């Protein structure tokens, strides 16, 4: 919302065509540290006219006969490698900025900033490995394909992992020769703006990376609908993804969507329960549960239920919730007071539905909690798949535990969801684990691990969790056109 009063917080600007600019209408909005409720910046409240300016700048950069799209792939790769190096040089500053803006622990923010540099390194190396193919055809001639950039790409990223999601989209888009307009979430615009500056410093030409800030309903919608944008990549919640699809349909632009999740953690009685219990809290409570991959549904074989619950609850008690700036903190605040109210409402829903509240279920009190949007790790037991706390994405530190009887029952229950993003399977029987992995309708699964994300491997979901795959070489398919050329040799 527009700023209501003056503040000592710093004013930041958008980046369009290599220049720092204010919103066309001159309005700003407050950027808040959710752990302290302090206003830390004022950002431009961009809208349709700002999107127009960014599209014009990106189009000009794309059509430049000596510009980014015409550079050799090796030259683009060298610029992206420099970009990655600059991210590492400024790692601490980026991490501090992200921690303050999102409310996440500084230790996690440092790891995420390093991961951003790895993504840019990967696509720096991938840039000159994007090539076509020759195809034998029935007519006498030579048939071959070219991989070409789409043009102007709109990249809309969420507030839970702002830096990471920006790099997942910028990396392959830039490697393929596109120009981009990055639109961060209104809650968390600060690291996106800084990445735009570092891209320029790395020698990526002006207009290739533009960054606009503002609400999804105005700036985001204008970007998704703009006829000058050839591709929109969006990460966020499912209903917004559906609206992106509707807006993009006006000019049949390409889209890729990474949407919500309600990921299962399937625990068989023969699993290493101690190891599972030690690792599982961080699979759902990391980033305060604000993670589309969060294993927020635990399915446990009935014979192991009591022991698993005992171990998991004991491990959850050890999760350190506190000031994000403290290196010892493992879980910081939620992104906003509004998000905390949402989580609180689901606690009431869970109780009303008859779930057994085993642990947590309330906001911690005292210093530093009273000033921020904190919530305690929360465990519900005795859940059913028809409960809202099991079916709907809460996006907070809340887990639901559901018993199952056998392998087939585990697969059936895990698939009883509109989502299909991620999940884990725990068993010492690798044959069983692989059978279940083949049966679960999700795009990213782990066996005896909670690791969902690997820079080198594809990431994406089934069903209402989205379309397209990010990361790895698969992501380059999202940002290229395939052109077929036939040469008659008769």
N, C-alpha and C positions, 0 to 999 in steps of 0.2 A: 504494500500500500504506500502511497506517497508519504514523504516525511511530514510530520505534523509540527515539528519544532526544531530550532537550531540545535546543533550538537558539536562537540569537539572531535567526533569521529572523522576520519579522513574521507575525502571524496575521491571516488575512483571513476574512471571513464571507460567507455566501450572502445573497441579497436575496429575501425572500418578503413579499408584501403591503406593500412599502415599508419593511420593517424589516430591519436586519442581524441575521442569526441563525446559530447554529451548527447542525451536524447534529443530528438528533433523538437519535442514539445517542452524540453527543459525540466521535466519532473524527475524526482529521484525517489528511491525507497530505502528504508533502513535495512542494513545487514546486521544480524544479531548473533552474539556468542550465546548459544543455548545453555551453556553450563553456568553462565553468570547473569544472563538476561541483559548484558551490556550491548549497546549499539556500537559496533566496531567500524562501520563504514556506511557511506551513502553511495548507492549505485544508480546509474541512469535507468529510468523507467521507460524502456524502449517499447516501440509499437510498430505499426505497419509501415510508417515512413522510414523508420530506422532499418527495417528489413529490406525495404526497397533500396536504400543506400548501400547496404551490405551486398545485396544481389548484384547491383550495378558494379561495385568494386570487384567482386569475385568473378563476374562475367568478363570484365575488362582484363583481369589477370589471366583468366583461362584462354581468352582469345588473342592475347599478346603473341605475335609471331615468334618472339624470342623468349617467351615466358615459360613458366613452370611446366606446363603440359608438353612443351617441345624440348625441354632439357633431356639429355640422355638419362636413362634409368640410373646409370652409375653416378651421374652428377646429383640427381635427386637423392640418391642413397647417401652420398657424402654430406649433403646438407642435413639430412635427418640424423645421421650419426653425430654431427655437431650439436644438433638439437638435444639428443640424448645426453651428450656430455654436459651441456649447460644445465639440464635438469639435475644431474648429479652434483655439479658445482653449487647449485642453489638448493640442494636437498633439504637442509635444515630450515631455510626460510619457507620453502613450500610446505614442509611438514607443520611448522608452527602456524602458518596461515590456515591450513586445512583443519588442524586440531581446534583452533579458535572458532572457525566458521561452522564446523560440523558438530563439535562437541565430542570428537572421538579421541581416545588416548593418544598421546604424543608418540608412544612407541609404535603403535599401529600406523600412525600417519607417516612416520619415517619409512616404514616398510612399504607403504603404498607409493610414496614418492620414488623410492628405488625401483619399484615394479614399473612405474611409468617410464623410467629411463630404459628399462629392459624391453618394453614394448616398442619404443622408438628405435632402439638398437636392432630389434628383430626385423622390423619393416624397412630399416635402412638396408639391411642385407637382403631382404626379399624383393626390393625394387627392381633389380636387374635379373630376377628369376621368374618374371611374369612374361609368358610367351605363348604364342599360338601353336598350331599344329598343321601338318600336311595331311590331306585326306584323299585316299584313292576313290575316284568316282568313275561312273560307267562311261562317260564321254572322254574322248582323247584330250587331255589337258592337265593342268596343274591346279589343284584346289587347296587353298590354305586359309587359315583363320588368323585374325589379328585381335589382340586384347587392347582395347582403347578406353581411356577415362570417360566417365559419364559427363562430367562438366562441373556444375556448381552443386555441391552436396550440403544439405542442411543437417547438422548434427545436434540433436537435442538430448542432453544428459541429465541424470537425476541428482538428487541431493545426498544420497547415502554414500556414494564413492565418486565424488566429482572429478578428481584428477584421473583416477583409473578409467572411468567410463569415457572421459575425453580422449585419453590416449588410445583406447580400444578402437575409436572411430577415426581419430585423426591419423593414426599410424597407417592403416591400409588405404585410406582415402588419399593421403598425400603420396604414398609410394606409387599408387596407380596413376598419378598425374592430375588428380582433380584439384579444384579450389574449394574452399570450405567456409561455412558460416557456423560457428559453434555457439549454441544457445544453452548456457548453464541454467540450472534451477534457480529460482529467485532467492531461495534460502541460502544458496551456497555459490555465489558467482566469483569469489575472489581468486581461487587458483586457476580457473579458466582464463581470467583476464591476464594473469601472470604468464601462463603458458603462451598466450598470444604474443606477449612481449618477447619471450625467449625465442619463439619461432623466428621473429624478425632478426633478432641478434644472431641467430644461427645462419642467416643468409637466405632464408626462405623469402621470396619476393613479397612485397607489399600487395595485399589483396588476396593472397593465397590462404591465409588464416585470418578470418574476421571473427570477432567475438561481440555478440550483442547480449544485453541483459534486459530482463523484463518478465512479466508474467506469461505463463503458458497460454492463457486465454487470449492474449493480444499478440505478443511477439512470437510465441511458439506457433499459434494458429496461423498467423500471417506467413511464417516460414513454410509450414506444411502445405499451404494452399498456393504459394507463389508460383506462377507459371515459369519463372526463370530458374527455378530450382529443379534439377533433374533427378535428385535422389534425396530422400529423408531417412536418416537412421535415428531411431528413438529407443531409449531405455527408460522405463518407468512403469507406472501401474497400468493394468489392463484396460480400464475404461478410457483412459487417455489415449492408449494405443489404438483403440477402436475409432476414436475421433480423428486421430492422425490418418487412419486408413480412409475415412470418409473425405477428409479435406484433400488428401493426395489424389483421390479418384478424379477430381475435376480436370486434371490434365494428365492423368494416367502416369504419374511419376513413380519411379521405383521406390520401394520402402523396405526396410528391415526393422524388425521389432524384437526387443528383448524385454519381456513383460514380467508379470507377477509369478510367484511360486509358492508352493506349500509342500516343501520337500520332505520325503520320508527318510527316517533312519531306521532300518530294519535290523533287528537284533535277534539272532537265533540263540538257542540255549547252549550250543556248542561254541559260541564266540568267546573271545578273551574279554570277559566282562569288566575286569579291572582296567584294561587298556581302553575299552569303550568308554567307561565312566570318566576316565581321566581326560579324554579328548572331546567327548560329546558336548559338554557345556559350552565350549568355544565354537562349536558348530551351530549353535542357536543364539548364544548370548553375545558373541562378538559383534562389534558395532551396535551394541544395544539391541540386537535382533533385527536391525534395519538392513536386511540383506535378503534379496530374492532367492538366494541359495540356502537360507537358514533352514536347518533340519528341524522344523517346528512341529513335526509329527514323529513321535517315536513309537514304532510298532515292535513289541517285544513278545517272544514266544512265551506262552502262558506259564510254562514250568520254570522260566527264569525271571518272571516278572518281579517277584518280591526282592530278590537279590539285586537285580538291576536297579530297581527304584531306590533301594538303600544306598548303593554305591553312587548312583547319579546324583541323588540329593546331597550326599556328603560332599561330592566334588563341587556341586553348585554353590554350597555354602562358602567355599574357598575362593570363589571368583571375587576379585578385588574391584569394587565399584567406588569411584571417587573422582577427584579433580583430574580432568584430562591432561593437564600440564605436568602431572606427577608421573615419573617414569614407572612407578610401581602399579599404576592404575591399569586394569585390564578391561574395564567397561566404563565408559563415560556417560554422558547424558544423551537423551533423545534429541532430535534435531530442533524441536520446538515445543512450546507449551501445548500447542494444538495437537501435536502428535502424542504427547503424554495423556491428554484428555481422551484421545482415541483408544489408547492402550487401556486406560482405566475403565472405559465403557465395556471393553471386551472381558475384563475381569468380572464385571457384574453379569455379563451375558453368560459366561462360563458357569458361574454359580447358579444362575437361574435355570440353566439347562441340566443341572445335576452333576456336573463334573466335581471331582474332589480336589480342592485346593490344598496341595501338599506343602508348598513353600512359596514365599514371596507374596505377590498380589497387592503390593502397596508401594507408594513412593517413600524412599528413605528420607529421614529427617535429620536436622542438625546441619552443621557446617561441613562441606560446602553445598549440601543438597538443597537447602531451602531456597536458594537464589536461582536454581536451574531447573531444567526439565528432566530430572532423573526418574528412573523407575527401577525397582528391584527385579532380579531374575525370578521368574515365576514358573512353577511346575503345577500342571493339572494332571490328575490321574483319573482312571475309570471313565475315559472318554469314549465317544462313539463317532463314527464317521458322518452322522447326520447333524452333529452339533456345529454351530456357527464358528466356534473357536477352532474347530478342526477343518472346516471347509473354506473359511475366509482368511485372506492374508492380513494378519494383524500388524505386521511390520514393527514389532516390539519384542522385548525379551520374554516371550511366553511360549512354553512348549506343552503339547498335549500328548499323553501316553495312552496307548491303545494295545491291549493284548491280542494275540492271534494264536491259532491252533496248529497250523502246519504250513508248509511251503506255499501251497495253492492259496490258502487263506491270506497269507502275507501279501502275495502279489495282488489278489483281489482288493484288499483293503487299501494298499498303497495306490492303486489305480483309481480308487473311488474319489476323484477330485477333478475339477475342471483344468487343473494345472499339470504341467509335466516338464519342469525345468531340471531339477537336480535330485540328488539323494545318495544314500550310502547303504551298504549291505555288510553285515558283520557275521562271519562264520568261518570256522576252521576248515569246513568242507568246501573246497574250491569249485567242485562240480555243482553243488547246490547254489553257491554264490553266483556262478555264471548263468545257471538256469533262471534265477530270480532277476539278474541283470537284464537278460533277454526279455523277460516278462514284464518288467516295469516300464511304463510308457513315459520316459523322461529322456532328455537330451544329454545329460551329463551325470554319470554315475561313478561311484568309487566303491571299491571293495576293501574292507578293513582300513578305511581312511575316510576323512571328511574333506579331502582336497578336491575342489571343483574346478579350479582355475589354473590353467597352464598356458603361458604365452604361446607355446608352440602348437597347442591342440585346439580343435573347434569347440566353441561354447554357444549354446542356445537351447531352445525348448521345443517341446511338443505342445499340441492343443492350445490352450489360451495363454501359454507362456511365451508365445511369439513365433516368429518366422525368420529364417536366415541364421547363419552361424558367424560369430565374431571370433577373433584371435586365430592364430595359425595361418596357413596359406589359404584356408577356406574363406577367410574374410575378404580376400582380394576379389573374390567373385561378386561380392556385394557392391563393388565400386568400379566395375568395368563393364563395357559392352563387348560382345563378341561379333566381329565383322567377318563375313565369309567372302573370299575373293576367288573367282575362277578365271583361269587364263586358257583360252582355246589354243591348242597347239597344232590344229589341223592345217 
